[in-house]
Amino acid sequence: MSRPLPWLWIVLAGVLLLAPGLVGRLFVDVLEGITLLVVVVPLVLAGGGVIGWWWLRRNQVTCSACGTPSLGQSQCPACGSPLQSRQGPEGVSLGVDASDVTIDVVAQSVDEGGKP
């Protein structure tokens, strides 16, 4: 058995929306506030979650021995090896100093005619 439509509440809401007085404005302002909360609060929470996720990834250090991620520790909680605390721009652990590395470049000639 279906319930009848609540005509009384529909008519009351219509009268309040059409009423030019204080009650009509108050009703519209309350509806605006509720709508604003319903729209803005999830967006703010999602933005906070994204910022928190970026912070977590930036401060996370991965153990070079076993691969276990950890936050703010000097030793790996799984295997006990020391963790490197230096990190790159995206949270990638920098294991080698760039000034200590030599890159060997081998020059090869390229035939423009293709393979012989």
Sequence and secondary structure as in RCSB ss.txt:
>XXXX:A:sequence
MSRPLPWLWIVLAGVLLLAPGLVGRLFVDVLEGITLLVVVVPLVLAGGGVIGWWWLRRNQVTCSACGTPSLGQSQ
CPACGSPLQSRQGPEGVSLGVDASDVTIDVVAQSVDEGGKP
>XXXX:A:secstr
      HHHHHHHHHHHH  SHHHHHHHHHHHHHHHHHHHHHHHHHHHHHHHHHHHHHHEEE TTT  EEES SB
 TTT  B    B TTS B  S GGG           TT   
